[in-house]
Each structure stands twice: as structure tokens, then as C-alpha cells.
Amino acid sequence: MKPLRSAAGFTLLEIVVVVSIAAALLGLAYTSWRGYTAKERLRFGIIAVASDLREAQERAKEARLQYTVTFTASSSAYVIASSSGTFVENARLPDGVTIGADDVVTFSAFGQPDAAHIITIQNATENGTVSVNATGGISYSTP
């Protein structure tokens, strides 16, 4: 007489199939997560630059001093400084996010920019812009 096979447990083949499917799903999720985090870092960087430009503009009006925001191409750092040298801030963008081109935005003692500016902020796959119009309005566009 043959011994009856126990119904409890899984075969090795079943376990290998389940682990393979789980690994494939995790791989897809990880790739998607990386893309999502890169896009969110870029959005955060764009909003931070717009906010820092507004801060420099308001500080210029408050202190009645000229303020400059200096951007360096392919760098994740930029500098906000007063003309008197009493205020200097070294700001940084999130990892993987850089400035597209050199630019210097100067705000007069009344908060007026020297000219209209478009600052491009980018990561490896996308970019966005922060715009300063000639009358001092600051806006941004994200991907």
C-alpha cells in the first residue's frame, strides 16, 4: 500500500514561482519609485529657487539694499547676497538637481529686478523654469 501524500505545505516549484513574481514586481516598483523621487526633487528645487528669489526681493525692499542671487551652470549651489555684505546665504538644490545656465538676478533697493530672467532647473531627465519678469513678478513651471 502506498502512503498518502500530505496536503500540507508547498512544493519547491510553487515557492520558486511566487518568489520570481514578487521579485519582478519589486523591480518594477523600484524603477517607478526612482522616477517619482527624481521628479519630486526637481519640483522641490524649482519651488525653493522661486521662494529664495522672493526672499531676496523682500529683503532688498526691507533693508533698502541691492540683493543679488547668483546661479552657476551645472551646479546645485547658488548664492544670495546683499550689496553691503551683511547677508550671504549659500543655498543648495536637492541631490541630482542643477542649474541650467549661469545667471545673476539683481534686485534694486526697491525690489525691482535689473531685467527679466528665466532660470532653468534640471535633473537627468526633465527640467522646469523660474521666471522673474521685468516688473518683479516671480513665477515657476514644474514638469
MARBA-3410 file (N, C-alpha, C, O; in Angstrom, 1 decimal):
143
0.8,-1.2,0.0,0.0,0.0,0.0,0.9,1.2,0.0,1.9,1.3,0.7 ~ 0.4,2.3,-0.8,1.2,3.5,-0.9,0.8,4.4,0.3,-0.3,4.5,0.6 ~ 1.8,5.1,0.8,1.5,6.1,1.8,0.8,7.3,1.2,1.2,7.7,0.1 ~ -0.1,7.9,1.9,-0.8,9.0,1.4,0.1,10.2,1.5,0.8,10.4,2.4 ~ 0.0,11.1,0.4,0.8,12.3,0.4,0.1,13.4,1.2,-1.1,13.5,1.2
0.9,14.0,2.0,0.3,15.1,2.9,-0.1,16.3,2.1,0.6,16.7,1.2 ~ -1.2,16.9,2.4,-1.7,18.1,1.7,-1.1,19.4,2.2,-1.3,20.4,1.7 ~ -0.4,19.3,3.3,0.1,20.5,3.9,1.4,20.9,3.3,2.2,20.0,2.9 ~ 1.7,22.2,3.1,2.9,22.7,2.6,2.9,23.1,1.1,1.9,22.8,0.5 ~ 4.0,23.6,0.6,4.1,24.0,-0.8,5.3,23.2,-1.4,6.2,22.8,-0.7
5.2,23.0,-2.7,6.3,22.3,-3.4,7.4,23.4,-3.7,7.1,24.6,-3.6 ~ 8.5,22.9,-4.0,9.6,23.8,-4.3,9.3,24.6,-5.5,9.7,25.8,-5.6 ~ 8.7,24.1,-6.5,8.4,24.8,-7.7,7.4,25.9,-7.4,7.5,27.0,-8.0 ~ 6.4,25.7,-6.6,5.5,26.8,-6.2,6.2,27.9,-5.5,5.9,29.1,-5.8 ~ 7.1,27.6,-4.7,7.8,28.7,-3.9,8.7,29.5,-4.9,8.7,30.7,-4.8
9.4,28.8,-5.8,10.2,29.5,-6.8,9.4,30.4,-7.7,9.8,31.5,-8.0 ~ 8.2,30.0,-8.1,7.3,30.8,-9.0,6.9,32.0,-8.2,6.9,33.1,-8.7 ~ 6.4,31.9,-7.0,6.0,33.0,-6.2,7.1,34.0,-5.9,6.9,35.2,-6.0 ~ 8.3,33.5,-5.6,9.4,34.4,-5.3,9.8,35.1,-6.6,10.2,36.3,-6.5 ~ 9.8,34.5,-7.7,10.1,35.1,-9.0,9.1,36.2,-9.3,9.5,37.3,-9.8
7.8,36.0,-9.2,6.8,37.0,-9.4,7.0,38.2,-8.5,6.9,39.3,-8.9 ~ 7.3,37.9,-7.2,7.5,39.0,-6.2,8.7,39.8,-6.6,8.7,41.1,-6.5 ~ 9.8,39.2,-7.0,11.0,39.9,-7.4,10.7,40.8,-8.6,11.2,41.9,-8.7 ~ 10.0,40.3,-9.6,9.7,41.1,-10.8,8.8,42.3,-10.4,9.1,43.4,-10.9 ~ 7.9,42.1,-9.6,7.0,43.3,-9.1,7.8,44.3,-8.3,7.6,45.5,-8.5
8.7,43.8,-7.5,9.5,44.7,-6.7,10.5,45.5,-7.6,10.7,46.7,-7.4 ~ 11.0,44.9,-8.6,11.9,45.6,-9.6,11.2,46.7,-10.3,11.7,47.8,-10.5 ~ 9.9,46.4,-10.8,9.1,47.4,-11.4,8.8,48.6,-10.5,8.8,49.7,-10.9 ~ 8.4,48.2,-9.3,8.1,49.2,-8.3,9.3,50.1,-8.0,9.1,51.3,-7.8 ~ 10.4,49.6,-7.9,11.6,50.3,-7.5,12.0,51.3,-8.7,12.3,52.5,-8.4
11.9,50.9,-9.9,12.1,51.7,-11.0,11.1,52.9,-11.1,11.5,54.1,-11.3 ~ 9.9,52.6,-10.8,8.9,53.6,-10.8,9.1,54.6,-9.6,9.0,55.8,-9.8 ~ 9.5,54.1,-8.5,9.8,54.9,-7.3,10.9,55.9,-7.6,10.9,57.0,-7.2 ~ 12.0,55.4,-8.2,13.1,56.2,-8.5,12.7,57.4,-9.4,13.2,58.5,-9.2 ~ 11.9,57.1,-10.4,11.4,58.2,-11.3,10.6,59.2,-10.6,10.7,60.4,-10.8
9.7,58.7,-9.7,8.9,59.6,-8.9,9.7,60.5,-8.0,9.5,61.7,-7.9 ~ 10.7,59.9,-7.3,11.5,60.7,-6.4,12.3,61.8,-7.1,12.5,62.9,-6.6 ~ 12.8,61.4,-8.3,13.6,62.4,-9.1,12.7,63.5,-9.5,13.2,64.7,-9.5 ~ 11.5,63.3,-9.9,10.6,64.3,-10.3,10.2,65.2,-9.1,10.1,66.4,-9.2 ~ 10.0,64.6,-7.9,9.7,65.4,-6.8,10.9,66.3,-6.3,10.7,67.4,-5.8
12.1,65.7,-6.4,13.3,66.5,-6.1,13.4,67.8,-7.0,13.7,68.9,-6.5 ~ 13.1,67.5,-8.3,13.1,68.6,-9.2,12.1,69.7,-8.9,12.3,70.9,-8.9 ~ 10.9,69.2,-8.6,9.8,70.2,-8.2,10.2,70.9,-6.9,10.0,72.2,-6.9 ~ 10.7,70.2,-6.0,11.1,70.9,-4.7,12.2,72.0,-5.0,12.1,73.1,-4.5 ~ 13.2,71.6,-5.9,14.2,72.6,-6.2,13.7,73.8,-6.9,14.1,74.9,-6.7
12.7,73.6,-7.8,12.1,74.8,-8.6,11.4,75.7,-7.6,11.6,76.9,-7.6 ~ 10.6,75.1,-6.7,9.9,75.9,-5.7,10.8,76.6,-4.8,10.6,77.7,-4.4 ~ 11.9,75.9,-4.4,12.9,76.5,-3.5,13.6,77.7,-4.1,13.8,78.8,-3.5 ~ 13.9,77.6,-5.4,14.5,78.8,-6.1,13.6,79.9,-6.2,14.0,81.1,-5.9 ~ 12.3,79.7,-6.5,11.3,80.7,-6.6,11.2,81.4,-5.2,11.1,82.6,-5.1
11.1,80.6,-4.2,11.0,81.1,-2.8,12.2,82.0,-2.4,12.0,83.0,-1.8 ~ 13.4,81.5,-2.8,14.6,82.3,-2.4,14.7,83.6,-3.2,15.1,84.6,-2.7 ~ 14.2,83.6,-4.4,14.2,84.8,-5.2,13.2,85.8,-4.6,13.5,87.0,-4.5 ~ 12.1,85.3,-4.1,11.1,86.2,-3.4,11.7,86.7,-2.1,11.5,87.9,-1.8 ~ 12.4,85.9,-1.4,13.0,86.3,-0.2,14.1,87.4,-0.4,14.1,88.4,0.3
14.9,87.2,-1.5,15.9,88.2,-1.8,15.2,89.6,-2.2,15.7,90.6,-1.8 ~ 14.1,89.5,-2.9,13.4,90.7,-3.3,12.8,91.4,-2.1,12.9,92.6,-2.0 ~ 12.2,90.6,-1.2,11.7,91.2,0.0,12.7,91.8,1.0,12.6,92.9,1.6 ~ 13.9,91.1,1.1,15.0,91.6,1.9,15.5,92.9,1.3,15.9,93.8,2.0 ~ 15.6,93.0,-0.1,16.0,94.2,-0.7,15.1,95.4,-0.4,15.6,96.5,0.0
13.8,95.2,-0.4,12.9,96.2,-0.1,12.9,96.6,1.4,12.9,97.8,1.7 ~ 13.1,95.6,2.3,13.1,95.9,3.7,14.3,96.6,4.1,14.3,97.6,4.8 ~ 15.5,96.2,3.6,16.8,96.8,4.0,17.2,98.0,3.2,18.1,98.7,3.5 ~ 16.4,98.2,2.1,16.8,99.3,1.1,18.2,99.1,0.6,19.0,100.0,0.5 ~ 18.5,97.8,0.3,19.8,97.5,-0.3,19.7,96.7,-1.5,18.6,96.0,-1.7
20.7,96.6,-2.4,20.6,95.8,-3.5,21.0,94.4,-3.1,21.9,94.1,-2.3 ~ 20.2,93.4,-3.6,20.5,92.0,-3.4,20.7,91.3,-4.7,20.0,91.6,-5.7 ~ 21.6,90.3,-4.7,21.8,89.5,-5.9,21.7,88.0,-5.6,22.0,87.6,-4.5 ~ 21.2,87.3,-6.6,21.1,85.9,-6.5,21.9,85.3,-7.7,21.6,85.6,-8.8 ~ 23.0,84.6,-7.4,23.9,84.2,-8.4,23.8,82.7,-8.6,24.0,81.9,-7.7
23.5,82.3,-9.9,23.4,80.9,-10.2,24.5,80.5,-11.1,25.0,81.3,-12.0 ~ 25.1,79.3,-10.9,26.2,78.8,-11.7,25.7,77.6,-12.4,25.1,76.7,-11.8 ~ 26.0,77.5,-13.7,25.6,76.4,-14.6,26.1,75.1,-14.1,27.2,75.0,-13.6 ~ 25.3,74.0,-14.2,25.7,72.7,-13.8,26.0,72.5,-12.3,26.6,71.5,-11.9 ~ 25.6,73.5,-11.5,25.9,73.4,-10.1,24.6,73.3,-9.3,23.5,73.7,-9.8
24.6,72.7,-8.1,23.4,72.6,-7.3,23.4,73.7,-6.2,22.6,73.7,-5.4 ~ 24.4,74.6,-6.3,24.5,75.6,-5.3,24.3,77.0,-5.9,24.6,77.2,-7.1 ~ 23.7,77.9,-5.2,23.6,79.3,-5.6,23.7,80.2,-4.4,23.5,79.7,-3.3 ~ 24.0,81.5,-4.6,24.4,82.4,-3.6,23.4,83.6,-3.6,23.1,84.2,-4.6 ~ 22.9,83.9,-2.4,22.0,85.1,-2.2,22.9,86.0,-1.3,23.3,85.6,-0.2
23.1,87.3,-1.8,23.9,88.2,-1.0,23.4,89.6,-1.2,22.8,90.0,-2.2 ~ 23.6,90.4,-0.1,23.3,91.8,-0.1,24.5,92.6,-0.6,25.7,92.1,-0.5 ~ 24.3,93.8,-1.1,25.4,94.6,-1.7,26.3,95.1,-0.5,27.5,95.3,-0.8 ~ 25.8,95.1,0.7,26.6,95.6,1.8,27.5,94.5,2.4,28.4,94.7,3.2 ~ 27.2,93.2,2.0,27.9,92.1,2.5,27.5,91.6,3.9,28.1,90.7,4.5
26.4,92.2,4.4,25.9,91.8,5.7,25.1,90.6,5.7,24.8,89.9,6.7 ~ 24.6,90.2,4.5,23.8,88.9,4.4,24.4,88.1,3.2,24.4,88.6,2.1 ~ 24.7,86.9,3.5,25.1,86.0,2.4,24.6,84.6,2.8,24.8,84.1,3.9 ~ 23.9,84.0,1.9,23.4,82.6,2.1,23.8,81.7,0.9,23.6,82.1,-0.2 ~ 24.4,80.6,1.3,24.7,79.6,0.3,23.6,78.6,0.2,23.6,77.7,1.1
22.8,78.6,-0.8,21.7,77.7,-0.9,22.0,76.5,-1.8,22.9,76.6,-2.6 ~ 21.4,75.4,-1.5,21.6,74.2,-2.3,20.3,73.6,-2.8,19.3,73.6,-2.1 ~ 20.4,73.0,-4.0,19.3,72.3,-4.6,19.4,70.8,-4.1,20.4,70.4,-3.6 ~ 18.3,70.1,-4.2,18.3,68.7,-3.8,19.3,67.9,-4.7,19.7,68.3,-5.8 ~ 19.7,66.7,-4.2,20.6,65.8,-5.0,20.1,65.5,-6.4,18.9,65.2,-6.5
21.0,65.6,-7.3,20.6,65.3,-8.7,19.9,66.5,-9.5,19.6,66.3,-10.6 ~ 19.8,67.6,-8.8,19.1,68.8,-9.5,20.2,69.9,-9.6,20.9,70.2,-8.6 ~ 20.2,70.5,-10.8,21.2,71.5,-11.1,20.6,72.7,-11.8,19.5,72.6,-12.3 ~ 21.4,73.8,-11.9,21.0,75.0,-12.6,21.4,74.8,-14.1,22.5,74.2,-14.3 ~ 20.6,75.2,-15.0,20.9,75.0,-16.4,21.9,76.0,-17.0,22.7,75.6,-17.9
22.0,77.2,-16.6,22.9,78.2,-17.1,23.3,79.3,-16.1,22.5,79.5,-15.1 ~ 24.4,79.9,-16.3,24.8,81.0,-15.4,23.8,82.1,-15.5,23.3,82.5,-16.6 ~ 23.5,82.7,-14.4,22.6,83.9,-14.4,22.8,84.6,-13.0,23.1,84.0,-12.0 ~ 22.7,85.9,-13.1,22.7,86.7,-11.9,21.5,87.6,-11.9,21.3,88.4,-12.8 ~ 20.6,87.4,-10.9,19.4,88.3,-10.7,19.7,89.3,-9.7,20.1,89.0,-8.5
19.6,90.6,-10.0,19.8,91.6,-9.1,18.6,92.4,-8.8,17.9,92.8,-9.7 ~ 18.2,92.5,-7.5,17.1,93.3,-7.1,17.6,94.7,-6.6,18.5,94.7,-5.7 ~ 16.9,95.8,-7.0,17.3,97.1,-6.5,16.8,97.2,-5.1,16.1,96.4,-4.5 ~ 17.1,98.4,-4.5,16.7,98.6,-3.1,15.2,98.7,-3.0,14.6,98.7,-1.9 ~ 14.5,98.8,-4.1,13.0,98.8,-4.1,12.4,97.5,-4.6,11.2,97.4,-4.8
13.2,96.5,-4.7,12.7,95.2,-5.1,12.5,95.0,-6.6,12.0,93.9,-7.0 ~ 13.0,95.9,-7.4,12.8,95.8,-8.9,14.0,95.0,-9.4,15.2,95.3,-9.1 ~ 13.8,94.0,-10.3,14.9,93.3,-10.9,15.6,94.1,-12.0,15.0,95.0,-12.5 ~ 16.8,93.8,-12.2,17.6,94.5,-13.3,17.0,94.2,-14.7,17.2,95.1,-15.6 ~ 16.4,93.1,-14.9,15.9,92.7,-16.2,15.0,91.4,-16.0,14.9,90.9,-14.8
14.3,91.0,-17.0,13.6,89.8,-16.9,14.6,88.6,-17.0,15.6,88.6,-17.7 ~ 14.3,87.6,-16.2,15.2,86.4,-16.2,14.4,85.1,-16.2,13.2,85.1,-15.7 ~ 14.9,84.1,-16.9,14.3,82.8,-16.8,15.5,81.8,-16.4,16.5,81.6,-17.1 ~ 15.3,81.2,-15.2,16.3,80.3,-14.7,15.8,78.9,-14.9,14.7,78.5,-14.5 ~ 16.6,78.1,-15.6,16.2,76.7,-15.8,16.8,75.8,-14.8,18.0,75.9,-14.5
16.0,74.9,-14.2,16.5,74.0,-13.2,16.2,72.6,-13.8,15.1,72.4,-14.3 ~ 17.2,71.7,-13.7,17.1,70.4,-14.4,17.6,69.3,-13.5,18.4,69.4,-12.6 ~ 17.1,68.1,-13.9,17.7,66.8,-13.4,18.1,66.0,-14.7,18.2,66.6,-15.8 ~ 18.4,64.8,-14.5,18.9,64.0,-15.7,17.8,63.8,-16.8,18.2,63.6,-17.9 ~ 16.6,63.9,-16.5,15.5,63.6,-17.5,14.6,64.8,-17.8,14.0,64.8,-18.8
14.4,65.7,-16.9,13.4,66.8,-17.1,14.0,68.1,-16.6,15.1,68.2,-16.1 ~ 13.2,69.2,-16.9,13.6,70.5,-16.4,12.3,71.3,-16.2,11.3,71.0,-16.7 ~ 12.5,72.4,-15.5,11.5,73.4,-15.2,12.1,74.7,-15.1,13.3,74.9,-15.2 ~ 11.3,75.8,-15.0,11.8,77.1,-15.0,11.2,78.0,-13.9,10.1,77.7,-13.4 ~ 12.0,79.0,-13.5,11.6,80.0,-12.6,11.8,81.3,-13.4,12.8,81.6,-13.9
10.7,82.1,-13.5,10.8,83.3,-14.2,10.6,84.6,-13.3,9.8,84.6,-12.4 ~ 11.5,85.5,-13.6,11.3,86.8,-13.0,11.0,87.8,-14.1,11.9,88.0,-15.0 ~ 9.8,88.5,-14.0,9.5,89.4,-15.1,10.1,90.8,-14.8,10.6,91.0,-13.7 ~ 10.0,91.7,-15.7,10.7,93.0,-15.6,10.1,93.9,-14.5,10.7,94.8,-14.0 ~ 8.9,93.6,-14.1,8.2,94.3,-13.0,8.4,93.7,-11.6,7.9,94.3,-10.7
9.1,92.6,-11.6,9.3,91.9,-10.3,8.5,90.7,-10.0,8.6,90.1,-8.9 ~ 7.6,90.4,-10.8,6.8,89.2,-10.6,7.6,87.9,-10.7,8.4,87.8,-11.6 ~ 7.4,86.9,-9.8,8.2,85.7,-9.9,7.2,84.5,-10.0,6.2,84.4,-9.2 ~ 7.4,83.7,-11.0,6.5,82.5,-11.2,7.4,81.3,-11.6,8.6,81.5,-11.9 ~ 6.8,80.2,-11.5,7.6,79.0,-11.9,6.7,78.0,-12.6,5.5,78.0,-12.5
7.3,77.1,-13.3,6.6,76.0,-14.0,7.4,74.7,-13.7,8.6,74.6,-13.9 ~ 6.6,73.7,-13.3,7.2,72.4,-13.0,6.8,71.4,-14.0,5.8,71.6,-14.7 ~ 7.5,70.3,-14.2,7.1,69.3,-15.2,5.9,68.5,-14.7,5.4,67.6,-15.4
END
